[in-house]
Amino acid sequence: IFFEPTAVFMQDDTSTTFFRPRALGALRLGDQIEVQGRTQPGLFQPGIGPAEHRILGHGPLPEPITVSYDDLESARFHYQRVAVEGVVRSLAPFEEGRSLLRLALGSRVIDVRIDAPPDRERTFVDSRVRVRGLAAGFINDRRQLVQPYVRVQDWTEIAILDTALASAAVPLVSAAELFAFRLSGRGERRVRVEGVVTAAFPRGVAFIRQGRSAFGVKLGEPATLLPGDRVELLGFPAMDRF
């Protein structure tokens, strides 16, 4: 169901495990295989150490299990093929030849690591997507799952369910409306807000004033802002520590 140069993840009718291949050879997603080797503890979940494998046939990948953030955090589906739906917060290159997509599942945000460069042909930020991939996460030296994430082999595993609005169509709100009560509740998509720059700092941090309200901004892309500049911003409201 997923592979990399040092590990292959496989799933049957009971659960999942991994093995360390002596050589990947012509292995493809969907191959039905037989593995022979010695078991090992693994960092978090048991697996098979350096092993030989034999390809028996080829078929479709198992249907993914639709999960929530809490499901992933509980680790009950660790190393299984899962599916999550949410709104894309950001997309950026991650390490060499890979991508990092941040996906909001309700009020929680999870990393999706894709083993392919960013797809520039489609608009992902602020789109609702369905992601199929491998449930994984950061494991500490006490064999505890610290933070879950999802690993994806390539872009064919990500489908856009609802495309993002064009920038001009994103709702314009006042600074006073950010996180204020509204009958419809808090939205999950981007908003558009205007204001005057009062301060700008390195690493993309700035402060904006609109009337009697002020708020901070973390820029997703480099931009030169100067005090006194009037700006229009598109982004996702988030409560900071202060």
Backbone bond lengths (Angstrom), bond angles and torsions (degrees), N, CA, C in turn:
res aa  C-N    CA-C-N  psi(-1)  N-CA   C-N-CA  omega(-1)  CA-C   N-CA-C  phi
1 I - - - 1.455 - - 1.530 112.06 -
2 F 1.330 117.94 -15.81 1.464 122.44 177.92 1.522 107.62 -165.26
3 F 1.331 116.64 144.19 1.460 117.73 176.12 1.514 111.01 -148.83
4 E 1.324 114.27 156.92 1.452 124.43 174.79 1.523 106.19 -144.07
5 P 1.332 119.46 172.77 1.464 119.61 -176.21 1.530 114.74 -56.94
6 T 1.335 117.78 -30.67 1.474 119.56 -174.17 1.517 114.33 -106.93
7 A 1.319 118.68 -6.62 1.466 120.07 -177.96 1.523 110.55 -153.51
8 V 1.317 114.86 142.79 1.462 121.79 175.11 1.525 107.41 -123.52
9 F 1.345 116.69 130.30 1.457 122.14 -178.74 1.528 108.06 -104.40
10 M 1.328 115.53 129.35 1.449 120.76 -175.48 1.524 110.12 -130.12
11 Q 1.324 116.03 151.64 1.461 121.62 -174.55 1.524 109.12 -136.13
12 D 1.359 116.09 137.44 1.457 120.31 172.10 1.527 108.36 -123.34
13 D 1.328 117.32 -161.96 1.465 120.48 -176.17 1.523 113.08 -71.20
14 T 1.325 117.86 -12.97 1.464 120.73 -176.19 1.518 113.16 -100.86
15 S 1.318 118.13 -43.58 1.457 120.67 -176.59 1.528 108.99 -173.78
16 T 1.324 116.76 -154.73 1.457 122.42 -179.97 1.515 110.15 -131.65
17 T 1.324 115.37 162.36 1.452 122.39 171.44 1.521 107.59 -157.42
18 F 1.320 115.97 -177.06 1.458 120.56 178.10 1.519 108.56 -134.81
19 F 1.332 115.61 161.99 1.465 119.45 171.41 1.516 109.03 -142.97
20 R 1.321 114.98 157.46 1.460 121.65 178.73 1.532 108.34 -95.96
21 P 1.324 118.78 108.11 1.468 119.49 -176.33 1.526 111.86 -76.06
22 R 1.302 115.80 140.96 1.466 118.99 172.76 1.526 109.86 -69.75
23 A 1.334 116.24 -30.55 1.471 122.40 174.85 1.517 107.67 -159.32
24 L 1.363 116.39 134.83 1.459 119.24 -179.84 1.523 111.90 -69.55
25 G 1.330 116.88 -36.94 1.451 120.49 -177.49 1.516 111.32 61.30
26 A 1.338 116.97 -133.75 1.468 121.97 -176.91 1.524 111.66 -99.67
27 L 1.321 117.86 27.87 1.462 122.15 -176.71 1.524 111.11 -61.14
28 R 1.350 116.37 135.65 1.457 122.76 178.31 1.520 109.78 -128.81
29 L 1.343 115.95 156.65 1.456 119.57 172.60 1.526 108.75 -60.52
30 G 1.318 116.74 134.16 1.448 120.91 -179.83 1.510 114.00 97.45
31 D 1.347 117.17 -9.88 1.464 119.34 177.20 1.534 109.83 -65.91
32 Q 1.320 115.90 138.02 1.456 121.98 173.60 1.529 106.78 -94.40
33 I 1.328 116.28 123.48 1.468 119.60 -170.07 1.521 112.02 -129.45
34 E 1.312 113.58 160.13 1.464 122.97 171.67 1.524 106.78 -119.27
35 V 1.332 116.53 132.33 1.472 122.02 -174.98 1.514 109.32 -122.31
36 Q 1.334 115.67 138.83 1.457 120.40 176.73 1.521 108.59 -129.91
37 G 1.330 116.68 124.01 1.459 121.42 179.83 1.512 110.41 -179.45
38 R 1.323 116.40 -173.91 1.469 122.13 -178.74 1.533 109.48 -99.89
39 T 1.329 114.89 140.61 1.459 118.90 178.71 1.530 110.39 -70.17
40 Q 1.327 115.21 154.88 1.469 121.81 175.87 1.516 108.12 -143.90
41 P 1.363 118.47 158.02 1.466 120.14 -175.45 1.527 113.61 -63.81
42 G 1.337 117.59 -38.11 1.455 119.22 -172.60 1.510 110.52 76.46
43 L 1.338 116.28 167.14 1.463 120.73 -179.43 1.525 111.44 -68.51
44 F 1.333 116.64 -33.46 1.466 120.67 -177.09 1.529 111.63 -136.59
45 Q 1.315 116.48 -36.43 1.452 122.31 -173.87 1.525 109.71 -130.96
46 P 1.337 119.19 142.56 1.465 120.03 -178.81 1.524 112.60 -60.66
47 G 1.328 114.76 148.96 1.452 120.95 178.37 1.520 110.10 -150.12
48 I 1.314 116.16 -162.08 1.456 122.79 179.92 1.516 108.61 -121.11
49 G 1.328 115.98 132.20 1.460 120.67 -178.96 1.519 111.66 -70.94
50 P 1.332 118.11 -162.14 1.471 120.46 -179.89 1.522 110.86 -47.11
51 A 1.343 116.08 123.25 1.461 119.66 -170.07 1.522 111.17 -143.49
52 E 1.324 113.64 158.83 1.459 121.80 172.02 1.532 107.94 -96.44
53 H 1.326 116.11 146.72 1.461 118.65 176.75 1.523 109.61 -133.66
54 R 1.322 114.36 155.66 1.459 120.77 -179.93 1.522 108.18 -131.96
55 I 1.335 117.38 130.69 1.457 122.09 179.92 1.528 108.73 -82.78
56 L 1.352 115.61 123.94 1.452 121.88 -178.16 1.530 112.25 -97.70
57 G 1.325 116.34 -26.45 1.456 120.80 -177.48 1.517 109.93 176.57
58 H 1.318 116.03 -166.78 1.465 120.25 -179.00 1.522 108.28 -145.36
59 G 1.319 116.38 143.00 1.454 121.36 179.66 1.513 111.19 -158.15
60 P 1.336 117.06 -177.42 1.469 120.28 179.15 1.524 111.70 -69.12
61 L 1.315 115.68 154.09 1.469 120.18 175.56 1.526 109.74 -68.36
62 P 1.340 117.79 151.89 1.471 120.14 176.91 1.531 110.69 -60.27
63 E 1.330 115.68 147.77 1.453 119.35 175.63 1.530 109.23 -63.11
64 P 1.327 117.90 131.58 1.472 118.70 -178.50 1.523 112.05 -71.81
65 I 1.319 115.55 153.12 1.464 121.88 175.78 1.521 107.61 -88.51
66 T 1.332 118.09 123.65 1.462 120.93 178.13 1.528 109.05 -73.55
67 V 1.328 116.56 124.38 1.465 120.90 -173.33 1.527 111.07 -129.20
68 S 1.322 115.27 162.92 1.463 123.35 174.49 1.528 109.26 -104.23
69 Y 1.316 115.95 175.44 1.465 119.77 175.70 1.529 110.07 -60.83
70 D 1.330 116.92 -42.42 1.467 119.89 -179.18 1.526 111.16 -62.18
71 D 1.328 117.34 -36.80 1.466 120.28 176.68 1.523 110.72 -60.38
72 L 1.332 116.08 -44.55 1.464 120.29 -179.09 1.527 110.80 -67.17
73 E 1.326 116.60 -40.54 1.459 120.69 -178.52 1.526 111.19 -67.18
74 S 1.324 116.91 -29.78 1.468 120.35 -179.88 1.522 111.99 -74.53
75 A 1.340 117.86 -16.31 1.473 124.78 179.78 1.529 112.99 69.90
76 R 1.323 118.21 12.33 1.467 119.38 -177.90 1.531 112.22 -70.13
77 F 1.351 116.77 -18.31 1.462 119.95 178.11 1.532 111.64 -115.52
78 H 1.328 115.97 22.74 1.459 119.51 -176.16 1.530 111.05 -57.30
79 Y 1.336 115.77 132.87 1.470 124.94 -179.12 1.529 112.65 66.21
80 Q 1.327 118.35 15.59 1.457 120.38 173.94 1.525 109.65 -100.85
81 R 1.318 115.19 160.89 1.467 120.99 178.57 1.531 108.26 -80.14
82 V 1.332 115.61 119.34 1.465 121.50 -173.67 1.527 110.03 -128.24
83 A 1.333 114.84 169.26 1.465 121.72 174.95 1.521 108.45 -135.13
84 V 1.334 116.08 138.30 1.462 121.82 176.54 1.522 108.79 -131.35
85 E 1.323 116.20 149.50 1.461 121.62 176.76 1.518 108.79 -123.40
86 G 1.324 116.20 138.05 1.453 120.29 179.36 1.507 111.59 -174.69
87 V 1.328 115.41 -174.17 1.466 122.84 -178.55 1.521 108.97 -103.53
88 V 1.318 116.67 130.45 1.466 121.81 -178.06 1.523 109.77 -73.83
89 R 1.327 116.06 125.13 1.465 121.31 177.78 1.531 111.24 -90.72
90 S 1.336 117.54 -37.77 1.463 119.84 -178.26 1.515 109.55 -160.57
91 L 1.327 114.99 160.52 1.462 122.39 176.47 1.516 107.54 -144.36
92 A 1.341 117.05 128.61 1.460 120.65 -177.03 1.523 109.49 -152.08
93 P 1.349 116.71 158.00 1.474 119.23 173.47 1.526 109.50 -60.84
94 F 1.342 115.58 148.18 1.461 121.25 -178.41 1.518 107.36 -143.58
95 E 1.324 115.24 111.48 1.461 120.56 -175.88 1.531 109.26 58.14
96 E 1.303 117.86 -175.15 1.457 120.68 -174.00 1.525 111.12 -78.38
97 G 1.343 115.53 120.86 1.452 121.13 175.50 1.510 115.15 72.35
98 R 1.346 118.51 16.08 1.451 121.84 -179.08 1.530 110.25 -126.59
99 S 1.335 116.21 170.14 1.466 121.23 -178.43 1.518 109.75 -133.01
100 L 1.330 115.01 152.84 1.464 121.63 175.56 1.521 107.97 -122.79
101 L 1.318 115.89 118.11 1.456 122.16 178.08 1.519 107.48 -112.79
102 R 1.335 116.44 129.72 1.464 120.35 178.65 1.516 108.09 -102.54
103 L 1.330 115.03 125.15 1.457 121.47 -170.50 1.527 110.39 -121.12
104 A 1.337 116.53 126.32 1.462 121.44 178.30 1.518 109.39 -88.19
105 L 1.340 115.54 118.74 1.461 122.29 174.26 1.525 106.33 -104.79
106 G 1.314 117.12 87.38 1.456 119.69 -172.24 1.519 109.10 67.98
107 S 1.331 117.21 -124.79 1.468 120.98 -178.00 1.523 112.77 -88.56
108 R 1.336 118.29 -2.90 1.460 121.65 -178.72 1.521 109.65 -108.45
109 V 1.329 115.65 147.71 1.465 121.30 -179.32 1.522 108.74 -118.39
110 I 1.313 116.02 134.17 1.456 121.50 -177.75 1.521 109.78 -125.75
111 D 1.331 116.59 148.50 1.455 121.63 175.79 1.522 109.81 -84.30
112 V 1.325 115.13 139.03 1.461 122.21 171.81 1.523 106.48 -119.28
113 R 1.323 116.94 117.15 1.460 122.03 -178.12 1.529 109.20 -99.80
114 I 1.320 115.69 119.83 1.458 120.87 -177.36 1.515 109.54 -109.23
115 D 1.323 116.91 128.80 1.465 121.59 -178.39 1.528 110.55 -83.02
116 A 1.327 116.17 53.53 1.467 122.54 178.94 1.526 107.59 -161.82
117 P 1.344 118.98 153.69 1.462 121.15 177.72 1.526 110.73 -62.81
118 P 1.353 117.90 160.93 1.465 120.15 -179.63 1.522 112.64 -56.01
119 D 1.321 115.81 138.95 1.462 122.92 175.76 1.525 107.50 -84.18
120 R 1.340 116.78 110.91 1.463 121.40 -177.94 1.525 112.44 -93.84
121 E 1.323 116.89 -1.92 1.465 120.56 -176.95 1.528 111.89 -81.24
122 R 1.332 117.38 -24.74 1.458 120.81 -177.67 1.524 110.46 -117.86
123 T 1.344 116.05 154.37 1.458 121.79 177.53 1.517 108.63 -92.70
124 F 1.321 115.83 114.14 1.461 119.92 -176.52 1.524 113.11 -102.41
125 V 1.335 118.36 -40.52 1.468 119.87 -175.09 1.529 109.82 -61.81
126 D 1.322 116.27 127.61 1.463 125.88 -179.12 1.524 112.53 76.77
127 S 1.326 118.66 5.93 1.460 121.34 173.64 1.529 109.40 -91.23
128 R 1.328 115.64 148.14 1.466 119.79 171.80 1.519 107.98 -87.91
129 V 1.334 115.99 128.23 1.461 120.79 -174.09 1.526 110.68 -130.18
130 R 1.325 114.72 161.79 1.468 122.52 170.59 1.515 107.23 -116.57
131 V 1.330 115.54 124.77 1.464 122.30 -176.45 1.523 108.90 -113.88
132 R 1.319 116.32 129.99 1.470 121.91 173.78 1.522 107.98 -113.08
133 G 1.318 116.27 133.90 1.457 118.59 -178.39 1.517 112.15 -176.65
134 L 1.316 114.47 -161.87 1.464 122.55 -175.84 1.530 109.57 -100.25
135 A 1.331 117.14 125.59 1.465 120.91 174.45 1.526 108.66 -69.99
136 A 1.330 116.80 124.64 1.462 121.50 -177.98 1.527 108.14 -146.33
137 G 1.345 117.12 -167.10 1.454 119.16 179.01 1.514 112.88 170.63
138 F 1.331 115.18 170.93 1.462 121.92 175.03 1.527 108.85 -76.14
139 I 1.330 116.35 130.31 1.466 121.60 179.30 1.529 108.43 -117.46
140 N 1.341 117.20 130.93 1.460 119.51 179.64 1.535 110.56 -88.43
141 D 1.332 116.27 -179.63 1.463 119.75 -176.53 1.532 112.74 -76.10
142 R 1.327 117.60 0.93 1.468 121.56 173.25 1.528 110.82 -100.89
143 R 1.325 116.51 12.20 1.461 122.94 -179.94 1.520 111.52 61.11
144 Q 1.351 115.23 42.13 1.459 121.41 177.78 1.525 109.14 -115.67
145 L 1.329 116.65 142.41 1.452 121.44 174.64 1.520 108.64 -78.36
146 V 1.323 116.71 114.76 1.460 121.55 -176.57 1.518 111.18 -89.06
147 Q 1.330 116.63 -44.64 1.467 120.98 -178.03 1.533 109.28 -149.50
148 P 1.339 117.52 122.29 1.460 118.61 179.97 1.529 111.92 -78.15
149 Y 1.312 116.22 153.88 1.463 121.92 168.38 1.519 107.88 -151.08
150 V 1.315 116.76 172.49 1.459 122.28 -179.81 1.518 108.61 -118.27
151 R 1.337 116.47 135.37 1.458 122.28 177.19 1.522 109.41 -105.24
152 V 1.325 115.20 136.40 1.464 121.50 -176.80 1.518 108.17 -127.49
153 Q 1.339 116.30 136.82 1.463 120.26 -177.09 1.527 112.35 -72.90
154 D 1.354 117.24 -44.12 1.471 120.47 -179.49 1.525 109.23 -158.34
155 W 1.345 116.60 -179.95 1.460 121.89 -172.32 1.520 113.72 -73.86
156 T 1.331 118.65 -12.66 1.462 119.78 177.40 1.520 111.26 -66.72
157 E 1.342 117.25 -16.63 1.462 121.61 -178.93 1.535 112.66 -87.59
158 I 1.336 117.46 3.24 1.467 120.61 -179.24 1.524 108.73 -121.73
159 A 1.335 116.11 120.01 1.463 122.12 -179.18 1.520 109.66 -115.07
160 I 1.332 116.82 134.86 1.462 121.53 176.87 1.527 108.71 -84.96
161 L 1.333 116.54 121.45 1.467 122.46 179.97 1.517 111.99 -92.99
162 D 1.327 116.74 -33.96 1.470 122.17 -177.86 1.519 107.59 -147.40
163 T 1.330 116.71 111.04 1.467 121.39 -175.18 1.519 111.79 -69.98
164 A 1.313 116.43 146.56 1.472 122.33 178.83 1.526 110.86 -62.48
165 L 1.330 115.80 149.18 1.458 120.91 174.31 1.522 110.04 -69.03
166 A 1.319 116.10 151.33 1.463 120.20 171.41 1.520 108.79 -61.95
167 S 1.325 116.82 153.37 1.475 120.83 -174.87 1.520 112.24 -53.58
168 A 1.345 117.23 -43.58 1.464 120.64 -176.77 1.521 112.60 -68.36
169 A 1.336 117.23 -19.59 1.467 121.13 -178.56 1.521 112.77 -92.69
170 V 1.333 117.58 -8.33 1.470 120.57 178.31 1.527 108.74 -65.32
171 P 1.328 119.48 132.90 1.469 121.17 -176.73 1.525 112.71 -56.88
172 L 1.336 115.69 134.04 1.462 121.89 176.15 1.523 108.10 -90.32
173 V 1.326 117.15 124.13 1.461 121.26 -179.93 1.521 109.28 -123.16
174 S 1.315 115.71 161.19 1.461 119.72 175.35 1.518 109.43 -86.51
175 A 1.321 116.38 159.74 1.466 120.45 178.30 1.524 110.48 -61.51
176 A 1.333 116.87 -33.25 1.461 120.34 -179.01 1.532 112.07 -68.00
177 E 1.339 117.17 -20.43 1.467 120.61 -179.37 1.522 113.11 -82.34
178 L 1.328 117.96 -15.27 1.453 120.07 -178.34 1.531 109.76 -61.77
179 F 1.319 117.08 118.97 1.464 124.63 179.36 1.529 113.92 64.50
180 A 1.342 116.85 13.66 1.463 119.44 175.48 1.528 109.33 -83.00
181 F 1.336 116.51 160.79 1.459 120.83 -179.41 1.520 110.80 -64.43
182 R 1.333 114.91 138.63 1.461 121.11 170.46 1.523 108.24 -148.39
183 L 1.326 116.08 147.32 1.457 120.68 -175.15 1.527 112.26 -60.13
184 S 1.329 116.80 -34.36 1.462 120.68 -177.57 1.528 112.32 -78.86
185 G 1.322 117.37 -5.07 1.461 120.46 -178.15 1.518 111.36 81.82
186 R 1.314 115.61 -175.73 1.454 121.55 -178.64 1.530 109.58 -83.14
187 G 1.312 116.07 129.49 1.457 119.85 178.93 1.525 111.31 -75.31
188 E 1.346 115.61 162.61 1.464 119.81 179.85 1.520 111.91 -107.23
189 R 1.336 117.34 -0.98 1.454 120.12 -176.84 1.528 110.18 -104.66
190 R 1.330 116.22 176.40 1.469 121.10 -177.96 1.526 112.17 -66.42
191 V 1.319 114.67 157.83 1.469 121.83 170.65 1.519 108.75 -126.12
192 R 1.337 114.82 165.55 1.474 121.31 178.43 1.520 107.37 -120.12
193 V 1.324 116.81 132.62 1.455 120.71 -177.62 1.523 109.31 -142.99
194 E 1.343 116.49 146.71 1.465 121.98 -178.72 1.527 109.75 -114.20
195 G 1.331 115.39 159.99 1.455 119.45 177.01 1.511 111.79 175.63
196 V 1.327 115.45 -177.86 1.472 123.05 -178.91 1.524 108.66 -112.27
197 V 1.323 116.23 133.04 1.466 121.28 179.75 1.529 109.18 -70.43
198 T 1.322 116.11 125.93 1.475 120.08 175.76 1.523 111.86 -103.14
199 A 1.337 116.97 -24.69 1.467 121.05 178.15 1.523 108.28 -161.13
200 A 1.331 115.32 147.10 1.466 120.70 177.01 1.520 108.73 -138.75
201 F 1.320 116.48 138.96 1.456 122.25 -174.70 1.529 109.90 -129.33
202 P 1.329 116.63 164.80 1.469 119.28 176.27 1.530 111.40 -59.68
203 R 1.320 115.18 167.84 1.470 123.11 179.07 1.519 112.61 63.48
204 G 1.341 116.95 25.06 1.457 120.35 170.36 1.508 116.54 73.72
205 V 1.327 118.07 29.17 1.464 121.58 177.85 1.522 109.00 -107.56
206 A 1.337 117.19 131.59 1.462 121.56 179.23 1.522 108.93 -144.13
207 F 1.336 114.56 163.03 1.462 120.73 175.47 1.521 108.56 -123.70
208 I 1.335 114.37 138.56 1.462 122.34 -172.32 1.525 108.73 -125.23
209 R 1.336 115.67 143.24 1.469 120.80 177.49 1.522 109.64 -122.60
210 Q 1.333 113.38 137.53 1.468 120.11 175.61 1.518 106.98 -136.82
211 G 1.325 116.50 106.05 1.456 119.65 -176.42 1.516 110.29 62.75
212 R 1.342 116.79 -123.91 1.467 121.01 -179.92 1.528 111.94 -93.84
213 S 1.323 117.93 0.95 1.467 121.39 -178.31 1.521 110.77 -105.11
214 A 1.309 116.38 147.42 1.468 122.03 176.57 1.523 108.62 -137.01
215 F 1.323 116.29 152.95 1.462 120.89 -179.50 1.517 109.39 -154.53
216 G 1.318 115.48 158.83 1.455 121.44 178.40 1.519 111.02 -94.41
217 V 1.331 115.52 158.83 1.466 121.94 -179.40 1.525 108.50 -135.97
218 K 1.337 116.44 135.64 1.461 122.38 170.22 1.522 106.83 -113.66
219 L 1.329 116.61 112.58 1.453 121.30 -174.83 1.527 110.73 -75.63
220 G 1.325 115.56 135.43 1.452 120.01 177.51 1.514 112.57 -80.76
221 E 1.334 116.78 -23.13 1.462 122.19 179.07 1.526 108.91 -132.24
222 P 1.338 118.15 150.11 1.467 120.38 -179.55 1.521 111.81 -58.97
223 A 1.322 116.65 138.02 1.465 122.39 176.94 1.521 108.18 -156.09
224 T 1.310 116.38 145.88 1.462 121.39 178.69 1.526 108.47 -94.83
225 L 1.326 115.77 111.98 1.458 121.37 177.43 1.523 108.96 -115.08
226 L 1.327 115.75 138.93 1.461 121.29 179.41 1.525 109.23 -123.33
227 P 1.339 117.84 146.91 1.461 120.03 175.97 1.527 110.67 -54.46
228 G 1.314 115.41 133.14 1.456 120.88 -177.66 1.517 113.69 99.73
229 D 1.330 117.51 -18.19 1.464 120.08 177.11 1.527 110.21 -64.62
230 R 1.349 115.15 136.08 1.465 119.28 172.22 1.524 107.27 -95.61
231 V 1.306 116.82 128.09 1.466 120.39 -172.40 1.522 111.34 -130.78
232 E 1.316 114.27 157.53 1.454 122.05 169.48 1.523 107.06 -118.34
233 L 1.318 117.29 131.99 1.459 121.74 -173.76 1.522 110.31 -124.05
234 L 1.318 115.77 143.16 1.459 122.28 172.60 1.518 108.13 -118.73
235 G 1.315 117.08 129.67 1.449 118.79 179.96 1.512 112.40 -177.75
236 F 1.334 114.42 -176.12 1.458 122.00 -177.83 1.522 109.25 -103.35
237 P 1.337 118.67 123.02 1.463 119.70 177.27 1.528 110.87 -62.32
238 A 1.335 115.62 139.06 1.466 121.07 178.84 1.523 108.59 -146.67
239 M 1.320 116.21 137.59 1.467 120.03 178.33 1.516 109.19 -83.47
240 D 1.322 117.64 126.76 1.458 121.62 178.71 1.526 108.97 -94.52
241 R 1.344 115.36 -178.01 1.454 119.70 -176.23 1.518 112.24 -64.36
242 F 1.368 117.30 -30.80 1.457 119.46 -178.70 1.519 110.92 -135.49
